[in-house]
Amino acid sequence: MKERWIAPERLFDGQIVLTGKALRIVDGQVAEIADAPSSARHIAGCLTPGFVDLQVNGGGGVMLNTTPSRTGMSAIAAAHRQCGTVALMPTVITDHPDVLDQAAAAAIAAHGDAGIVGLHIEGPHISVARRGTHNADHIRPMDARTMDVVARLRRNDIAVLITLAPEATTNAQIAALAKMGASVSLGHTDAPAEDVEAAIAAGATCATHLFNAMSPMTSRAPGAVGAILNSELRSGIICDGHHVDDRMVQLALRARPADDLMFLVSDAMATVGGPAQFDLYGQNVRLDNGRLLNAEGNLAGAHVTQAEGVARLVQHIGAPLEQALRMAITTPAHVVGQPALAQIVGRPLHDLIVLSDKLQVTDTLAGALAALMAHDAAE
C-alpha cells in the first residue's frame, strides 16, 4: 500500500475552505483529511471536488437532442471534464417524443459511466409564451408517454430532473412524478405566483434557470420569479453575464429565505469544447460575442462552464468563495440525491480539481501528483 500526503494551499471540503490541512492518499484515493504533517508535499491553489452541473445540453460539438445516445452523453461529459465539471446531467430539451425515448434509453445504458449522474428532461411540457429556444411545434401538455418514460428511468435507478410549467401539468401529475422519486423543477412558465405555489405544494422541489423563461416579478403580481424567491425551492441560475444581470444574481442570493437554495448551472451547448456553431431543430445556432443566438436572434443556451460561473460569482457578483463552490458542487449534488459528489474522502484523484488564485482550473489532483512524482524522479 503506497501512502502519500498532499497539502494544498486551500482545501474546499464541500462546506468550507480550509487551510493547514492535507490529504492522505492511498492507492489512488483520498483516505482522510488531517492536519498537514511535515512530510506532506505542498501544491499551489485551492483543491476542491470537481463541479456538478445539472443542466448540460451539449459539449464537444455534440448536442444530446441530435445525438441522444450513450456515445453522445460520453462525448458531452468528456468535453466538460476538461473544464473541471466531473459530474453532469445531460439535458434533453423539447423535441419529438421519440427523442426523449432515445435519451432515456441512453441514460439507462450510461448508468454508472464516469460523469453521468442522471437525465434532465427540460420540456416539452412548458409554456409556449415562455419557450425560449424550444421548438413550439413539440410543446404539449403532460402526457402518459412522458410519465411512462420517467417511471422507466426511476425503475432503473436513474436520477431524473424534469422541468415543466404548472400550466402544462396538473398538480396530480406533479405529485405522481415526485412520488416516483423524480425532482420536479418549475421553469419555462408564464404562470402566476398562485399556480407556482400550488405546484410547490404538490411536490415540486426545484426551479430551472431563475429569471429566464418565467413570468417576472412586479409590484402587484409576484409571478413565477417572486414565488420562487419566496419559497424554499432549490433553484438553478446561469451566471454568464448574458442570461442574468449580475445585480439580479446578487439580489437573488440575498432574497432567499435560507442558505444554499441557489445552485449554478451552465445551460451549456455544443460549443463548449467544440466548434463555434451547431444545428438545433435544423437551424444554425452561432456564437456571437459570448452569446449563443438562434435564427430568431434569441439566446439559445449558453457558452459557459461551471468554472467560469464560479469565477464570475466571486469576481463580479461578490459571493464568498465557499458560497460559490457550494453552488457549483454541494447544492446540485444534494438536488440529485448524490451528496458524495461534494466530498473529498473516498474520491478518485481525477475527480478532484485544483483552482488557481484567479479560479481557473489548472489540474486534477491526479495530474498534480503525477507532476510531483516526475519531479522527484528527475532529481
C-alpha positions as CSV (number, residue, x, y, z in Angstrom):
1,M,0.0,0.0,0.0
2,K,1.6,3.3,-1.2
3,E,0.7,6.3,1.0
4,R,1.3,10.0,0.2
5,W,0.4,13.2,1.9
6,I,-0.6,16.2,-0.2
7,A,-1.1,19.7,1.3
8,P,-2.8,22.3,-0.9
9,E,-2.7,25.9,0.0
10,R,-6.5,25.8,0.4
11,L,-9.0,22.9,0.6
12,F,-12.7,23.0,0.0
13,D,-14.3,20.1,1.9
14,G,-17.8,20.5,0.5
15,Q,-18.8,23.2,3.0
16,I,-15.9,25.5,3.9
17,V,-12.5,26.4,2.7
18,L,-9.7,25.1,5.0
19,T,-6.0,25.9,5.3
20,G,-3.3,23.9,7.0
21,K,-4.8,20.6,6.0
22,A,-3.5,17.7,4.0
23,L,-4.9,14.7,2.2
24,R,-3.7,11.2,2.9
25,I,-3.7,9.4,-0.4
26,V,-3.8,5.6,-0.5
27,D,-4.0,3.5,-3.7
28,G,-5.3,6.3,-5.8
29,Q,-8.0,7.6,-3.5
30,V,-8.2,10.1,-0.7
31,A,-8.3,8.2,2.6
32,E,-8.6,11.1,5.0
33,I,-8.2,14.9,5.6
34,A,-6.0,15.8,8.6
35,D,-3.6,18.4,9.8
36,A,-0.7,18.6,7.4
37,P,2.3,16.5,8.6
38,S,5.8,17.8,8.0
39,S,6.3,15.1,5.3
40,A,3.4,16.5,3.2
41,R,4.1,17.7,-0.3
42,H,2.7,21.1,-1.0
43,I,0.8,22.2,-4.1
44,A,-0.4,25.7,-5.0
45,G,-4.1,26.7,-5.3
46,C,-7.4,25.5,-3.9
47,L,-8.2,21.8,-4.1
48,T,-11.9,21.0,-4.4
49,P,-14.2,18.3,-5.6
50,G,-14.9,18.7,-9.3
51,F,-18.0,20.7,-10.4
52,V,-21.5,19.3,-10.6
53,D,-23.8,20.6,-13.4
54,L,-27.4,19.6,-13.7
55,Q,-28.2,21.4,-17.0
56,V,-25.9,20.5,-19.8
57,N,-27.4,20.4,-23.3
58,G,-24.2,19.7,-25.1
59,G,-20.4,19.9,-25.3
60,G,-17.5,18.9,-27.6
61,G,-19.6,19.7,-30.7
62,V,-22.4,17.3,-29.6
63,M,-26.0,18.1,-28.6
64,L,-27.9,15.5,-26.7
65,N,-31.1,16.2,-28.8
66,T,-29.3,15.5,-32.0
67,T,-27.2,12.6,-30.6
68,P,-29.4,11.0,-27.9
69,S,-27.1,8.1,-27.3
70,R,-24.7,6.7,-24.7
71,T,-21.9,7.8,-27.0
72,G,-23.3,11.3,-27.2
73,M,-23.5,11.5,-23.5
74,S,-19.9,10.3,-23.1
75,A,-18.7,12.9,-25.6
76,I,-20.5,15.7,-23.7
77,A,-19.2,14.5,-20.3
78,A,-15.6,14.3,-21.7
79,A,-15.8,17.9,-23.0
80,H,-16.9,19.3,-19.7
81,R,-14.4,17.2,-17.7
82,Q,-11.7,19.1,-19.4
83,C,-13.2,22.3,-17.8
84,G,-13.4,20.9,-14.3
85,T,-17.0,19.5,-14.3
86,V,-16.8,15.9,-13.3
87,A,-20.5,15.1,-12.8
88,L,-23.3,16.3,-15.0
89,M,-26.9,15.7,-16.1
90,P,-27.2,15.5,-19.9
91,T,-30.3,17.6,-20.7
92,V,-32.8,16.7,-23.4
93,I,-35.0,19.7,-24.4
94,T,-38.4,19.9,-26.1
95,D,-38.5,17.6,-29.1
96,H,-40.3,14.8,-30.8
97,P,-41.3,12.1,-28.2
98,D,-39.0,9.6,-29.9
99,V,-36.0,11.8,-29.0
100,L,-37.0,11.6,-25.3
101,D,-37.4,7.9,-25.6
102,Q,-33.9,7.6,-27.1
103,A,-32.3,9.9,-24.4
104,A,-33.9,7.8,-21.7
105,A,-32.6,4.6,-23.2
106,A,-29.2,6.3,-23.4
107,A,-29.3,7.3,-19.7
108,I,-30.1,3.8,-18.7
109,A,-27.3,2.4,-20.8
110,A,-24.9,5.0,-19.4
111,H,-25.8,4.3,-15.8
112,G,-22.5,4.1,-13.9
113,D,-20.5,5.7,-16.6
114,A,-18.0,8.3,-15.4
115,G,-19.5,11.8,-15.1
116,I,-23.1,10.9,-15.9
117,V,-25.4,11.3,-12.9
118,G,-28.9,11.1,-14.5
119,L,-31.1,12.8,-17.0
120,H,-32.6,16.3,-17.1
121,I,-35.8,16.4,-19.1
122,E,-36.4,20.1,-19.9
123,G,-39.8,20.3,-21.7
124,P,-41.8,19.6,-23.7
125,H,-44.5,20.3,-21.1
126,I,-43.9,24.0,-20.9
127,S,-45.4,27.3,-21.8
128,V,-45.4,28.4,-25.5
129,A,-45.2,32.0,-24.3
130,R,-42.0,31.3,-22.3
131,R,-40.5,28.6,-24.6
132,G,-37.2,30.5,-25.3
133,T,-35.3,28.5,-27.9
134,H,-37.6,25.4,-27.5
135,N,-39.5,24.3,-30.6
136,A,-43.1,25.4,-30.3
137,D,-44.2,22.5,-32.6
138,H,-43.4,19.9,-29.9
139,I,-44.7,21.7,-26.9
140,R,-47.7,19.8,-25.4
141,P,-49.4,19.2,-22.0
142,M,-48.0,16.4,-19.8
143,D,-49.0,13.0,-21.2
144,A,-48.8,9.4,-20.3
145,R,-45.8,8.8,-22.6
146,T,-43.6,11.2,-20.6
147,M,-44.9,9.8,-17.3
148,D,-44.0,6.3,-18.5
149,V,-40.5,7.5,-19.5
150,V,-39.9,8.9,-16.0
151,A,-41.2,5.7,-14.4
152,R,-38.9,3.6,-16.5
153,L,-35.9,5.7,-15.6
154,R,-36.7,5.6,-11.9
155,R,-37.2,1.8,-12.1
156,N,-33.6,1.6,-13.4
157,D,-32.4,3.9,-10.5
158,I,-31.7,6.8,-12.8
159,A,-31.8,10.3,-11.2
160,V,-34.3,12.4,-13.0
161,L,-34.8,16.2,-13.0
162,I,-37.8,17.2,-15.0
163,T,-38.5,20.8,-15.9
164,L,-42.2,21.7,-16.5
165,A,-44.6,24.5,-16.4
166,P,-47.6,24.4,-14.0
167,E,-49.9,25.4,-16.8
168,A,-48.9,22.4,-18.8
169,T,-49.2,19.9,-16.0
170,T,-51.8,19.1,-13.3
171,N,-50.8,19.1,-9.7
172,A,-51.8,15.4,-9.5
173,Q,-49.2,14.7,-12.2
174,I,-46.6,16.7,-10.3
175,A,-47.4,14.7,-7.2
176,A,-47.1,11.4,-9.1
177,L,-43.7,12.4,-10.5
178,A,-42.5,13.3,-7.0
179,K,-43.7,10.0,-5.7
180,M,-41.7,8.2,-8.3
181,G,-38.6,10.0,-6.9
182,A,-38.1,12.5,-9.8
183,S,-37.1,16.0,-8.9
184,V,-39.8,18.3,-10.4
185,S,-38.4,21.7,-11.4
186,L,-40.6,24.6,-12.4
187,G,-39.5,26.6,-15.4
188,H,-40.4,27.9,-18.9
189,T,-43.6,29.1,-17.3
190,D,-45.9,32.1,-17.6
191,A,-47.9,31.0,-14.5
192,P,-48.9,33.5,-11.8
193,A,-47.5,33.1,-8.3
194,E,-50.5,31.3,-7.0
195,D,-50.2,28.5,-9.6
196,V,-46.4,28.2,-8.8
197,E,-47.2,28.0,-5.1
198,A,-49.7,25.2,-5.8
199,A,-47.2,23.3,-7.8
200,I,-44.7,23.5,-4.9
201,A,-47.3,22.3,-2.5
202,A,-48.0,19.4,-4.9
203,G,-44.3,18.3,-4.8
204,A,-42.1,20.5,-7.0
205,T,-38.7,20.9,-5.3
206,C,-36.6,22.9,-7.8
207,A,-36.7,25.8,-10.3
208,T,-35.0,26.0,-13.6
209,H,-32.7,28.9,-14.5
210,L,-34.2,31.6,-12.3
211,F,-35.4,34.8,-14.1
212,N,-35.0,33.2,-17.5
213,A,-38.2,32.0,-19.3
214,M,-40.6,32.7,-16.5
215,S,-43.2,35.3,-15.5
216,P,-41.4,38.2,-13.9
217,M,-41.9,39.8,-10.5
218,T,-43.8,43.1,-10.4
219,S,-45.3,45.2,-7.5
220,R,-48.7,43.6,-7.6
221,A,-48.0,40.3,-9.4
222,P,-45.1,38.3,-7.9
223,G,-45.1,35.9,-10.9
224,A,-43.0,32.8,-11.0
225,V,-39.9,34.7,-10.1
226,G,-41.4,36.2,-6.9
227,A,-43.0,32.9,-5.9
228,I,-39.7,31.0,-6.3
229,L,-37.6,33.7,-4.5
230,N,-40.0,33.5,-1.5
231,S,-40.0,29.7,-1.5
232,E,-37.5,27.1,-0.3
233,L,-37.2,25.6,-3.7
234,R,-33.6,24.9,-4.8
235,S,-33.1,27.0,-7.9
236,G,-30.6,26.9,-10.7
237,I,-29.2,30.1,-12.2
238,I,-27.0,30.9,-15.1
239,C,-24.1,33.2,-14.4
240,D,-22.6,34.1,-17.7
241,G,-23.2,37.8,-17.7
242,H,-25.7,37.4,-20.6
243,H,-28.7,35.5,-19.2
244,V,-29.0,37.3,-15.9
245,D,-27.6,40.7,-14.9
246,D,-25.0,40.4,-12.2
247,R,-27.1,42.7,-10.0
248,M,-30.1,40.4,-10.3
249,V,-27.9,37.4,-9.2
250,Q,-26.9,39.5,-6.2
251,L,-30.5,40.2,-5.4
252,A,-31.4,36.5,-5.7
253,L,-28.6,35.4,-3.3
254,R,-29.8,38.0,-0.7
255,A,-33.5,37.4,-1.1
256,R,-33.8,33.6,-0.5
257,P,-35.3,32.6,2.9
258,A,-32.5,30.1,3.7
259,D,-28.9,29.4,2.8
260,D,-27.8,27.2,-0.1
261,L,-31.0,27.3,-2.1
262,M,-29.3,28.6,-5.2
263,F,-27.2,26.4,-7.4
264,L,-25.1,27.2,-10.5
265,V,-26.0,25.7,-13.9
266,S,-24.2,26.3,-17.2
267,D,-27.1,25.5,-19.6
268,A,-24.1,24.7,-21.9
269,M,-24.4,23.9,-25.5
270,A,-22.2,22.0,-28.0
271,T,-19.8,24.9,-28.4
272,V,-18.2,24.2,-25.0
273,G,-15.1,22.3,-26.1
274,G,-16.4,22.3,-29.7
275,P,-16.9,24.5,-32.8
276,A,-18.5,28.0,-32.6
277,Q,-21.7,26.9,-34.2
278,F,-24.1,23.9,-34.3
279,D,-27.5,22.9,-35.5
280,L,-30.6,22.7,-33.3
281,Y,-34.0,21.8,-34.8
282,G,-32.4,22.0,-38.2
283,Q,-31.4,25.7,-37.7
284,N,-28.0,27.2,-37.1
285,V,-27.0,28.5,-33.7
286,R,-23.9,30.6,-33.6
287,L,-21.6,32.1,-31.0
288,D,-21.6,35.9,-31.1
289,N,-19.6,37.8,-28.6
290,G,-20.0,35.2,-25.9
291,R,-23.8,34.7,-26.6
292,L,-25.4,31.8,-28.5
293,L,-28.1,33.1,-30.9
294,N,-30.6,31.1,-32.9
295,A,-32.1,32.1,-36.2
296,E,-34.7,34.2,-34.4
297,G,-32.0,36.2,-32.6
298,N,-32.9,34.7,-29.2
299,L,-30.5,33.3,-26.7
300,A,-30.1,29.6,-27.3
301,G,-28.5,28.1,-24.3
302,A,-25.1,29.3,-23.0
303,H,-21.5,29.1,-23.9
304,V,-20.1,28.9,-20.4
305,T,-18.6,26.4,-18.0
306,Q,-19.2,25.9,-14.3
307,A,-15.6,27.1,-13.6
308,E,-16.4,30.3,-15.4
309,G,-19.6,30.7,-13.5
310,V,-17.8,30.2,-10.2
311,A,-15.2,32.8,-11.1
312,R,-18.0,35.3,-12.1
313,L,-19.8,34.7,-8.8
314,V,-16.7,35.6,-6.8
315,Q,-15.1,38.2,-9.0
316,H,-18.1,40.1,-10.4
317,I,-21.0,39.3,-8.1
318,G,-19.1,39.3,-4.8
319,A,-20.1,35.9,-3.5
320,P,-17.6,34.4,-1.0
321,L,-15.6,31.5,-2.5
322,E,-17.2,29.0,-0.1
323,Q,-20.7,30.0,-1.3
324,A,-19.8,29.9,-4.9
325,L,-18.3,26.4,-4.6
326,R,-21.3,25.1,-2.7
327,M,-23.5,26.5,-5.5
328,A,-21.4,24.6,-8.1
329,I,-20.8,21.4,-6.2
330,T,-22.7,20.8,-2.9
331,T,-26.2,22.0,-3.6
332,P,-26.5,20.4,-7.0
333,A,-25.1,17.1,-5.5
334,H,-27.9,17.2,-3.0
335,V,-30.6,18.0,-5.6
336,V,-29.9,14.7,-7.3
337,G,-29.5,12.8,-4.1
338,Q,-25.8,12.2,-4.5
339,P,-24.1,14.0,-1.6
340,A,-20.8,12.0,-2.1
341,L,-20.2,14.2,-5.2
342,A,-19.4,17.1,-2.8
343,Q,-17.0,15.1,-0.7
344,I,-13.2,14.6,-1.0
345,V,-12.6,11.5,1.1
346,G,-13.1,8.3,-1.0
347,R,-13.0,10.1,-4.3
348,P,-10.6,9.1,-7.1
349,L,-7.9,11.7,-7.7
350,H,-9.1,12.6,-11.2
351,D,-12.5,13.8,-9.7
352,L,-10.7,16.4,-7.6
353,I,-9.5,19.6,-9.2
354,V,-7.1,22.4,-8.5
355,L,-8.1,26.1,-8.9
356,S,-5.7,28.9,-9.3
357,D,-5.9,32.2,-7.4
358,K,-7.9,33.5,-10.4
359,L,-10.2,30.5,-10.0
360,Q,-9.1,28.9,-13.3
361,V,-8.9,25.1,-13.4
362,T,-5.2,24.3,-13.5
363,D,-5.1,20.5,-13.0
364,T,-6.7,17.5,-11.3
365,L,-5.2,16.1,-8.1
366,A,-4.1,13.1,-10.2
367,G,-2.2,15.4,-12.6
368,A,-0.7,17.4,-9.7
369,L,0.5,14.2,-8.0
370,A,1.9,12.8,-11.2
371,A,3.9,16.1,-11.7
372,L,5.3,15.8,-8.2
373,M,6.4,12.2,-8.8
374,A,8.0,13.1,-12.1
375,H,9.9,15.9,-10.4
376,D,11.1,13.6,-7.7
377,A,12.2,11.0,-10.2
378,A,14.2,13.7,-12.1
379,E,16.1,14.8,-9.1
